[in-house]
């Protein structure tokens, strides 16, 4: 028992030094399935917290998207979802590519060479993507919402397919197109993602008022997703982190001390 307690303390110390400040949806305010949503995919709590790294078949990757009812929420035409984030999402031009938050769906890249055993190649096309249209709105107080310009904001549950091995707070370069992934396998897709876990990126600078005029939104805590046509499945929503924190020398020393304690305890146990 003592060994477990000491290991937990060491892990906590290391986590405090090296974990980035990831932020996810913490509560569902409203949800409506709409028309044409997937039956059984109606547990709105599935969008809370970190998106999925695994599905019933194995690790989630761009060829093997999430499909479990326990991890996806479906929204059909006319349906919507409103969530509150666990911390305010800032409008920060310093975020990678200027994007401030990401929405993860269940779209995946099609395998076009017939190899589903690990050597798959894609042409950049998608399966499971929403072929309709969506609208994303944001709010600081949950009352007044501003739409992100629909001529700029991409469709929810399309590019980029989730890679559960990546960073859920780091966006993919939005300049990449379907052609950018043509003839790529998982390794090539991972390189193109640059360590990102994929997802669809949104910038608070795209906010407009009811007249279509740009408005300045410094930060938001509420995000609304409306499916105007087609249907979308959502696995999670995350805020973008500017950078991964670099541990200070004192933190590194503390982490090394923790690892040393673990090694000592293991030797004693042996």
N, C-alpha and C positions, 0 to 999 in steps of 0.2 A: 504493500500500500504506500509506504513512504517513497518507494522508487517512482511510482506513478505520479505522486504529487510533485516530486522534484522535476520530473520530466515535463510536466505541464507548465511549471513555472518557467523552465528554460525555453520551452516553445513559445510561451507568451512573450518573453523578453525578446526573442528573435522576431516574432511577428510584429511587435510594436516598432521594431527598428526598420523592417524591410517591407511591410505591407503598404501598398498605395491606398489612398482614401477613395475606394470605390463607393459609388452611390447608386442605389437601385430604388425601384418603386416599393413603397412600404405599405400602402393601403389603397384599396379600390374604392372610389367614391361613387361611381355609377357604372353600370354595364347594361347594354341591351344587345341581344344576339342579332337582331335584324332578320332579314329574309335570306335564306340560302346558306346560312352558317352550318358548320359541320355538327351533326347530332352527337351529343355526348361530350363535346369539347366546350363545356359551358361553366366550368369551375373558374371563376375570375381570380381566385387566389393563386392560380398557376403563374400569373404574370409577376408576382411579387418576388423580390430578392434576385439573386444572381441567375442569369439564364443557364440553360442546361449544358453540362459538359458530357453527359452520357444519355443514351436512350436504351430501350430494352435490348437492342441488337449489339450495342457496344459504344465506343466513343463517338460523340457527335463530330462530324467533319463535313466539309463542303459536298461530299458525295453521299453522306449518311446523315440526313437531317433529323431533327427531333420529330417524333410522330405520336408519342404517348399522350393519352387523354389527361394524364396526371401532370403534364408539363406544358400543354398548349391551350390557349383560349381562342375560340373561333368567333369572328365577327362577320356577319353577312351584310348585304346591301341595306342601308338605312340604320344599321346598328352602330354602336359606339362604345368606347371605353374611356373613363376618366380615372386617372391615378394621381396619387400624391407621392412625391419623391421623399426619401428620408432626409435629404438636405436640399437646400436651394441649389438649383442649376444655374451657374453664372454664364452671362453672355461675354465670353472672353475670346478676343481675336487671337490670343496667344495659344489657344487650344490647337492641337494638330489639325491643319486644313481649315481652321476657324470653326469647326463643328463642336457643338456643345452637348448633344446627347444622342444616343443610339437606340434604335428599336430592332429587336431580334425576332425573326419569324421562323418559318419552317421550310422555306424554299431551299433547293439544292441544285448543284450543277448536274446536268445530264452527262452520263458516261456514254460516249459514242463509239468506243472501240470494243464493247462487249466484255471487257475485263472487270468483273465485280469482285475479284479476289485480292485486290490491292494494287493493281497496275492500271487502274482506270485513267482514261484521257477524256477531257471535255472539249466541246467546241465553244463553250461560253454560254450556252443556252441553259435555261432553268426548268426544273420540274417543281410543281407545288406552289409556284409564285402567284400572287394576285394579279390577274390580267385586267382588273377594273381600275378604279380610281379611289384615292383616299384623301382625307384632309386632316392635317395635324394642327392643333391649336395649343396655346400655352397661356398660363395665368400665374400671377404672383399670389393671388388671394383666393382662387377658386371661384370667383364671381365674375370678374371681367376677363374674358378670353380674347386673345389675338391670334388670328390665323397665320400660319407660316405660308408665305406666298406660294400658291399651288403651281405657279408656272416655274418655280425653282425647286420646291421641296419634292423629293422623290417619293415613289409609291411605297407604302408600308408592305412588308413581306415580299420583297423582291431581292435586289442586290443590296448587300452581299451575303451569300450563304454563311451560316455560322460555322466557325472552326472552334470547337470546345477547347482546343489546346492553346488558344491565343488569349490575348488580353481583352476583356470585355469593356474596358474603358478607353481603348485606343481605336480610332476609326481607320478604315481602309481609305487609301487615296481616292477621293471621289471622281478624279479625272479618269480612272480606269473604266473601260467599256467592256461589253461582252467579248469583243474581239481581243481584248488584252489577255483573255484566258484561253483563247483558242489553242488547242494542242497541248494543254498543260495537264499534268497529273497533280496529285496532292502536294508533292514537294514543290512544284512550280507555283501552285496556288499559294502555298504558305509563304514563299519568297515574295510574291506579288502583294500579299497582305501585309508584309513587313512586321509580323508579330501580332497583328490585330486578330480578334476573334470574329471579325466581320460585322454584320449588322448594317442598318441603314442610318446614315448620319443626317442630323438636322442642326441648323444654325439659328439661334435666336435673333440674329440680325435680319432674318427673313420675315419678321413679324410685320403685319399690316393691320390697319383698322378696317372698319366696315366699308369705308370708301376706297380701300385699296392703297391708302397712303402709308408709307413706312412709319413705324413707331419705334421708339427706343425702349427696349425691355431689358433692364439691367440683370434681372434674375427671375426665375420662376420656380414654383414648387408643384404646380399642377400641369399635367399633360393630358390632352384629349385627342383621341384617334377616332375619326369618323370614316366608315367605309361607305363610299358613295355608290359604288357598283362593284360587282364581283364579290370576293370574300377574302379575308386575311386571317391568318393564324399568328398569334403573338406568344412568344416565349418569355420575353423580359424586356426591360428598359433600363438603360444605364446612363449615368452622367459621364462625360469625357473628362479624363484627367489630363492636366497640362503636361506633366512629366512624372516619371517614377522617382520618388524621393531617394536621394543618395544618403546613406547613413553617415552620421557624424562619427569622427574617430572614437568618441566615448561610447557611442552605440555599438560600433564594431567591436570594441574591446569587451563590452558587456556581452555581446553575442558570442564572442570567442570563449569568454568565461563560462557561459552556459553550456557550450559544446564540450568544454573541458570537463565540466561537472558531470555531464552525461557519460562521457568516456570513462571517467573514474568510477561512477556507479556501476557501469557495465563490467569493469574489471573486478570490482568487489563482488558482484553477483556471481561472476564466473569462479 
